[in-house]
Amino acid sequence: MDRAVLAALAEDTADVRVAREIVAIYLSRLHDRRDALVGARGAAALLRAAHGLRSPSELVGAVGLGARCAAIERAARGGRLLDDATADEVRRECDRVERELWSHLEGGAPG
């Protein structure tokens, strides 16, 4: 997690409450986005799902997850599908991001 990205989000929105709401919305949709990516059938579906998880992850500072999704996007553009090992890595990274962001929200930190 890049806490500087979270701080910048709070600054860009000019309202810590708005930034925290963005993070809460991200968390409320994280499992669905992860499941869409892991369950994608076909390169086009995988590309859409990876992008759908990458962009909001980067917005909230989950840069590691965003980078993993970007790599999956590149692979999908080449016609490669998600293998089991990568799917497991995505699940673990999503779990880590979820724990860190909930901790962030519960700790009352800005952003």
N, C-alpha and C positions, 0 to 999 in steps of 0.2 A: 504494500500500500504506500502510495506517495501522499503523505499528509500535506505537502505543499499544494498539491492539486485540490485537496479538500479546502484548504485555506483560501486558495484562489477562487474557488466556487463561491464561497461565502462572500468574498470581496466583490466578485463580478455581479452577484445578485443583489448586493448592497443590503442584504437582510439575512442574518444567520438562520432565521426560521425557515425561509424559502430554501436555503441550501440544505438544511436538515430534512425538509420535506422531499427534496429531490433524492436524497440518499434513501429515505424511507420508501419512496416509490420504487427506486432501483431494487431494494431488498425484497419488496413485495412481488417483484417480477423475475427475480434472479432464478428461482427454481424452474419456472416455465421456460425461460430462455435457455437455461442449461439443458433441460430435457429435450427441447426442440433441436439443439445442436447434437446432442448425443444420439437422438433418435432419427436424425435426418437420413432420408433414403435418396440417394442420388447426389451428384456433385452440385447441381443448382440449388437444391434444398439445403445442402450443407453450407454453401456459400452464403445464402440468405441468413441462415441461423447463426453462423459465425459472425457475420457483420452485425446482426441484431444483438449479439452479446458483447461484441468488441466495443462498439461506439459508446453505449452507456457505461460500460466498465471503465473506459478511459476517462469519461466525464467525472466519475467519482473517485478517481485515483487508483483504481485497480489495474495498474499498468502491466503487471505480470500476466494477469488474465487477458488483458487487451492484446499483449504481444503474442500470447499463445493463440488467441482467436485470429489474429492477423496471419500467423503461420498456417492455420487451418484454411483460411480464405485463399492464400496463395496455392496451397495444395489442391483445394477444390477447383480452382481455376485451371489447374493442370489435369483435372479429372480424377484425382485421388480422393478416396473416401476416408473416413475416420476409422482408425484401427482401435482395437480394444485398449491398448496401452495408453493411447492419447486420450481416449474417452475417460479412462480412469484418472488421468492427470487433470483433465478439465473438471471432473467432479471434485477432486481434492482441492484444486485451486478455488473453485466456487465456495466450497465449505470454509476454506481459510478466509477468503474475502468476506463472507457472510459474518463469521465470528468477529473479525476485526472491525467491520463497519457497525455491527450492533454494539460492540464495546465502545466505539467512538460515539455513537448516539447516546448510549446510556451514561457515558462519562460526561456528557454535556459540553464536549469540546466544540469549538466553533466549526461551522461548515458541515 
